Amino acid sequence: NRLDEHRRLYHQVLRGVFLLTTPIALVLAFVARPFLTVWAGPKYGVHSTGAFYVILVGLWFNTLAYVPFGQMLASGSTSTLARIHVSELIPYLVGAAVLTSAFGVVGAAAAWTIRLIVDAVAFTVVAARRHKLPWVPTPHRSTACLIGFVCLAGVLLGLSGITSSLAARAGWSVIIGGLFGLATWKLILTTPERDSLARLLGSILPNRARH
């Protein structure tokens, strides 16, 4: 029925966002320090990388939160969204003041990231309870998926110890990212998931070709 189809589509989008944003976040963490160094100088690279890592965690949660957030908007739950944001205001301001005073820019980044994590959890819980939608973003082969991300993180961490230039890390990111994408396609995605992705790509590419 239509409700089952809606749940299936919701979970498919949530899985897709998770599978796409997680390796991107790991690669961004891998190239962060040399990029910031090239962009704004060595001192900036040293002192801003930690804050960037913290912000990156918040952006990852925020990206996942767009799926339940969109569901709440589409279902007319705007009053619930407003209550969540209003209830966060005072704790966020107090937490930001305390963390910034204690840890400087990293503390400010941590306060912002904590707020985004709270948003993501709240939106996901509301969507799961009110609309009976799935909340787990991993694909059907969740164990293989998590192992793959751990391996990707381990490889990038190991490479960060032997290479420090932006060009080298960018090159390794392309190579490792391509291999990880191939492994995900072959070993993590199920046949229905691959078929759905192929249909999606097939519907997008001809339209771009016509333009």
DACORRA-V50624 format. One record per residue. N is the residue number from 1. RES is the residue in one letter. BURIAL is + if it has 16 or more other ideal C-beta (glycine too) atoms within 10 Angstrom, else -. D_FIRST is the distance of its C-alpha to the first C-alpha in Angstrom with 2 decimals. Layout:
BEGIN
n->(N/N)
res->(RES/RES)
burial->(BURIAL/BURIAL)
d_first->(D_FIRST/D_FIRST)
END
This chain:
BEGIN
n->(1/2/3/4/5/6/7/8/9/10/11/12/13/14/15/16/17/18/19/20/21/22/23/24/25/26/27/28/29/30/31/32/33/34/35/36/37/38/39/40/41/42/43/44/45/46/47/48/49/50/51/52/53/54/55/56/57/58/59/60/61/62/63/64/65/66/67/68/69/70/71/72/73/74/75/76/77/78/79/80/81/82/83/84/85/86/87/88/89/90/91/92/93/94/95/96/97/98/99/100/101/102/103/104/105/106/107/108/109/110/111/112/113/114/115/116/117/118/119/120/121/122/123/124/125/126/127/128/129/130/131/132/133/134/135/136/137/138/139/140/141/142/143/144/145/146/147/148/149/150/151/152/153/154/155/156/157/158/159/160/161/162/163/164/165/166/167/168/169/170/171/172/173/174/175/176/177/178/179/180/181/182/183/184/185/186/187/188/189/190/191/192/193/194/195/196/197/198/199/200/201/202/203/204/205/206/207/208/209/210/211)
res->(N/R/L/D/E/H/R/R/L/Y/H/Q/V/L/R/G/V/F/L/L/T/T/P/I/A/L/V/L/A/F/V/A/R/P/F/L/T/V/W/A/G/P/K/Y/G/V/H/S/T/G/A/F/Y/V/I/L/V/G/L/W/F/N/T/L/A/Y/V/P/F/G/Q/M/L/A/S/G/S/T/S/T/L/A/R/I/H/V/S/E/L/I/P/Y/L/V/G/A/A/V/L/T/S/A/F/G/V/V/G/A/A/A/A/W/T/I/R/L/I/V/D/A/V/A/F/T/V/V/A/A/R/R/H/K/L/P/W/V/P/T/P/H/R/S/T/A/C/L/I/G/F/V/C/L/A/G/V/L/L/G/L/S/G/I/T/S/S/L/A/A/R/A/G/W/S/V/I/I/G/G/L/F/G/L/A/T/W/K/L/I/L/T/T/P/E/R/D/S/L/A/R/L/L/G/S/I/L/P/N/R/A/R/H)
burial->(-/-/-/-/-/-/-/-/-/+/+/+/-/+/+/+/+/+/+/-/+/+/+/+/+/+/+/+/+/+/+/+/+/+/+/+/+/-/-/-/-/-/-/-/+/-/-/+/+/+/+/+/+/+/+/+/+/+/+/+/+/+/+/+/+/-/+/+/+/-/+/+/-/-/-/-/+/-/-/-/+/-/-/+/-/-/-/+/-/-/-/+/-/-/+/+/-/-/+/+/-/-/+/-/-/+/+/+/+/+/+/+/+/+/+/+/+/+/+/+/-/+/+/+/-/+/+/-/-/-/+/-/+/-/-/-/+/+/+/-/+/-/-/+/+/-/-/+/+/-/-/+/+/-/+/+/-/-/-/+/-/-/-/-/-/+/-/-/+/-/-/+/+/-/-/+/+/-/-/+/-/-/-/+/-/-/-/+/+/-/-/-/+/-/-/+/-/-/-/-/-/-/-/-/-/-/-/-/-/-/-)
d_first->(0.00/3.78/5.56/5.48/6.33/8.73/10.21/10.77/12.42/14.37/15.69/16.57/18.57/20.18/21.26/22.57/24.60/25.98/27.01/28.63/30.41/31.83/34.10/35.04/36.16/38.19/39.84/40.68/42.32/44.24/45.72/46.08/49.72/51.31/49.34/50.44/53.95/54.16/52.66/54.82/57.41/58.00/58.39/55.15/53.37/54.80/54.07/50.67/48.79/48.07/46.59/44.52/43.01/42.10/40.56/38.61/36.93/35.94/34.60/32.46/30.87/30.62/28.78/26.13/25.96/24.97/21.33/20.91/23.45/21.42/18.35/20.76/22.25/19.08/18.03/21.57/23.02/26.27/28.41/27.26/28.13/31.48/32.25/31.63/33.95/36.58/36.71/37.39/40.23/43.20/42.39/41.90/45.19/47.08/45.63/46.33/49.89/50.58/49.08/50.69/54.03/53.86/52.41/52.79/50.32/48.42/48.05/46.74/44.20/43.21/42.70/40.44/38.45/38.10/36.69/34.05/33.14/32.85/30.61/28.30/28.14/27.66/24.85/23.01/23.56/22.41/19.13/18.58/19.64/18.46/14.98/14.51/14.62/16.61/20.26/21.81/22.42/23.78/22.11/21.45/25.19/26.19/29.69/30.59/29.35/31.52/34.44/34.20/34.45/37.35/39.11/38.66/40.08/42.91/43.86/43.94/45.94/48.38/48.82/49.50/52.55/54.08/53.28/53.63/53.74/50.89/51.23/51.08/48.08/46.24/47.04/45.92/42.66/41.88/42.81/41.08/37.98/37.75/38.25/35.70/33.10/33.88/33.72/30.35/29.00/30.56/30.44/27.74/24.74/22.77/22.31/18.64/19.88/22.85/20.93/18.72/22.00/23.78/21.33/21.67/25.43/25.54/23.95/26.42/29.64/30.01/29.56/32.27/34.42/34.42/35.65)
END
